[in-house]
Amino acid sequence: MDVLVARIGKPHGIRGEVTVQLFTDAPEDRFDAGETFRVEGAAVAELTVAKARWNKDILIVAFEQVADRNQAETLRGAQLFIDTTGAEDEDDDAWYEHELVGLDARVDGASVGRVTALRTLAVQDLLVVELADGHEAFVPFVGDIVPEVNTEQGFIVIVPPVGLFDLNTPGSNQAPDDGDDVADGATVSDTGEARD
């Protein structure tokens, strides 16, 4: 199965290097010289890593097929995929998004929703869980909060800290303001202030 590893960003310098937005927690392994990616969203079908280096927290990659900034510009927004079929993962606790999406989310044995996405972030990964009431919860994907992932039986176990499922729901202090608190008959000016 093909897995999204990165999205190409803007060119870096004049020699064809590009920045990449990562969707993998193992960039050092994925961007070794000689690694080849299947490409979507560009005129080329494959790209092979010539070299990769870090510039602060941004990964800069040079590909064998890209010689200058003009060529690099044509790759902006392209997605890089690898084929994981038959790949052996040495880390038993490592999961790809496609393995998690659709799993039943359970708390104390009862279903509370379904996993809809995995967000890979710098500090920690987050599982996006669509709750039974239709709202989304962002669950830190760490062992203390998600102690069990069972892909064979199709579920994860969540031990939620108090209030975890209340964040981002209407009425919580994290929910976007939908304007419901404006008094009846009042209008909102372009400055955002309610007026009668």
C-alpha positions as CSV (number, residue, x, y, z in Angstrom):
1,M,0.0,0.0,0.0
2,D,1.2,3.5,-0.9
3,V,1.7,5.8,2.1
4,L,2.1,9.6,1.9
5,V,5.5,10.6,3.3
6,A,5.8,14.3,2.4
7,R,4.5,17.2,0.4
8,I,7.0,19.3,-1.5
9,G,7.1,23.0,-0.6
10,K,9.0,25.9,-2.1
11,P,12.4,25.8,-3.8
12,H,15.4,26.5,-1.6
13,G,18.3,28.2,-3.3
14,I,19.2,28.0,-7.0
15,R,20.4,24.4,-7.3
16,G,17.1,22.6,-7.3
17,E,16.7,21.9,-3.6
18,V,13.2,22.0,-2.1
19,T,11.6,22.2,1.4
20,V,9.3,19.3,2.3
21,Q,6.4,19.1,4.7
22,L,6.8,15.8,6.5
23,F,4.1,13.2,7.2
24,T,6.5,10.6,8.6
25,D,8.1,10.3,12.0
26,A,11.2,8.7,10.5
27,P,12.5,11.3,8.0
28,E,16.1,10.3,8.4
29,D,15.2,6.8,7.1
30,R,12.8,7.9,4.4
31,F,15.2,10.5,2.9
32,D,18.4,8.6,2.6
33,A,20.3,9.1,-0.6
34,G,18.9,6.7,-3.3
35,E,15.4,6.4,-1.8
36,T,12.8,6.7,-4.5
37,F,9.3,8.1,-4.2
38,R,6.2,7.8,-6.4
39,V,5.0,11.3,-7.1
40,E,1.5,12.7,-7.5
41,G,0.7,16.3,-8.5
42,A,3.7,16.9,-10.8
43,A,4.9,16.1,-14.3
44,V,7.4,13.5,-13.1
45,A,6.3,10.0,-11.9
46,E,9.2,9.3,-9.6
47,L,11.9,11.2,-7.7
48,T,15.1,9.8,-6.2
49,V,16.8,11.5,-3.3
50,A,20.3,12.8,-4.1
51,K,20.8,14.3,-0.6
52,A,18.9,15.7,2.3
53,R,19.9,18.1,5.1
54,W,18.2,20.0,8.0
55,N,18.0,23.8,8.1
56,K,16.9,24.3,11.7
57,D,13.6,22.3,11.8
58,I,13.0,22.3,8.0
59,L,14.2,19.4,5.8
60,I,15.8,20.4,2.6
61,V,16.0,17.8,-0.2
62,A,17.8,17.6,-3.5
63,F,16.5,15.1,-6.1
64,E,18.6,13.5,-8.8
65,Q,16.0,14.5,-11.4
66,V,15.9,18.2,-10.4
67,A,18.8,20.4,-11.6
68,D,17.7,24.0,-10.9
69,R,15.2,26.3,-9.2
70,N,12.9,26.4,-12.2
71,Q,12.5,22.6,-12.2
72,A,12.1,22.7,-8.4
73,E,9.3,25.3,-8.7
74,T,7.3,22.9,-10.9
75,L,7.2,20.4,-8.0
76,R,5.6,22.7,-5.5
77,G,2.7,20.9,-3.8
78,A,3.5,17.5,-5.2
79,Q,3.0,14.6,-2.9
80,L,5.6,11.9,-2.2
81,F,4.6,8.3,-1.6
82,I,6.3,5.0,-0.7
83,D,5.1,1.5,-1.1
84,T,4.9,-0.2,2.3
85,T,3.7,-3.6,1.0
86,G,5.9,-6.3,2.5
87,A,7.9,-3.7,4.5
88,E,8.9,-4.9,8.0
89,D,8.5,-2.3,10.7
90,E,11.0,-2.7,13.5
91,D,8.8,-0.6,15.8
92,D,5.8,-2.5,17.0
93,D,4.2,0.7,18.2
94,A,4.5,2.5,14.9
95,W,1.3,2.9,12.8
96,Y,0.5,4.4,9.4
97,E,-2.6,6.6,9.1
98,H,-4.3,4.0,6.8
99,E,-4.0,1.4,9.6
100,L,-5.8,3.6,12.1
101,V,-8.5,5.3,10.1
102,G,-11.9,3.6,10.7
103,L,-10.9,1.9,14.0
104,D,-13.6,2.0,16.7
105,A,-12.6,4.2,19.6
106,R,-13.5,2.6,23.0
107,V,-13.5,3.9,26.6
108,D,-14.1,1.4,29.3
109,G,-15.2,-1.1,26.7
110,A,-17.9,1.1,25.2
111,S,-17.7,2.7,21.7
112,V,-17.4,6.5,21.8
113,G,-16.6,7.2,18.2
114,R,-14.3,6.4,15.2
115,V,-10.8,7.3,14.2
116,T,-10.9,9.6,11.1
117,A,-7.3,10.8,10.8
118,L,-3.8,10.9,12.3
119,R,-2.1,14.2,12.5
120,T,1.7,14.0,12.8
121,L,3.1,17.0,14.7
122,A,6.5,18.0,15.9
123,V,5.8,17.4,19.6
124,Q,3.4,14.4,19.5
125,D,0.9,12.8,17.1
126,L,-2.8,13.3,17.5
127,L,-5.6,11.0,16.6
128,V,-8.7,12.7,15.2
129,V,-11.8,10.9,16.6
130,E,-15.3,11.6,15.4
131,L,-17.5,11.2,18.5
132,A,-21.0,9.7,18.4
133,D,-22.5,13.2,18.6
134,G,-20.7,14.2,15.4
135,H,-18.0,16.4,17.0
136,E,-14.3,15.8,16.6
137,A,-11.9,15.1,19.5
138,F,-8.1,15.4,19.2
139,V,-6.5,12.6,21.2
140,P,-2.8,12.7,22.0
141,F,-1.4,9.4,20.5
142,V,0.7,8.5,23.5
143,G,0.8,5.2,25.5
144,D,-0.9,6.6,28.7
145,I,-3.9,7.9,26.8
146,V,-4.1,5.2,24.0
147,P,-2.7,2.1,25.7
148,E,-4.1,-0.4,23.1
149,V,-4.3,-0.4,19.3
150,N,-5.8,-3.6,17.9
151,T,-6.0,-3.4,14.1
152,E,-7.0,-7.0,13.8
153,Q,-10.1,-6.6,15.8
154,G,-10.6,-3.0,14.6
155,F,-10.5,-0.9,17.8
156,I,-8.4,1.4,20.0
157,V,-8.7,1.9,23.7
158,I,-8.6,5.4,25.0
159,V,-8.1,6.4,28.7
160,P,-9.1,10.1,28.4
161,P,-8.0,12.7,30.8
162,V,-10.9,14.7,32.4
163,G,-12.4,17.0,29.8
164,L,-10.6,15.6,26.7
165,F,-13.8,15.0,24.8
166,D,-15.3,18.3,25.8
167,L,-12.6,20.4,24.0
168,N,-13.7,21.8,20.6
169,T,-17.4,21.2,21.3
170,P,-20.0,23.9,21.3
171,G,-20.0,25.7,24.6
172,S,-16.4,24.8,25.6
173,N,-13.9,27.6,25.8
174,Q,-12.0,26.0,22.8
175,A,-15.0,26.0,20.4
176,P,-15.0,28.6,17.6
177,D,-17.4,31.5,18.2
178,D,-20.5,30.9,16.1
179,G,-22.2,34.1,17.0
180,D,-25.0,32.5,19.0
181,D,-24.4,34.7,22.0
182,V,-25.4,37.9,20.1
183,A,-28.7,39.2,21.5
184,D,-31.9,38.7,19.4
185,G,-32.4,41.7,17.1
186,A,-28.8,42.8,17.4
187,T,-26.5,43.1,14.4
188,V,-22.8,42.6,14.3
189,S,-20.6,45.4,12.8
190,D,-17.6,44.8,10.7
191,T,-15.5,45.4,13.9
192,G,-17.2,42.3,15.4
193,E,-19.1,44.4,18.0
194,A,-22.8,43.7,18.6
195,R,-25.1,46.7,18.2
196,D,-28.9,47.1,18.4
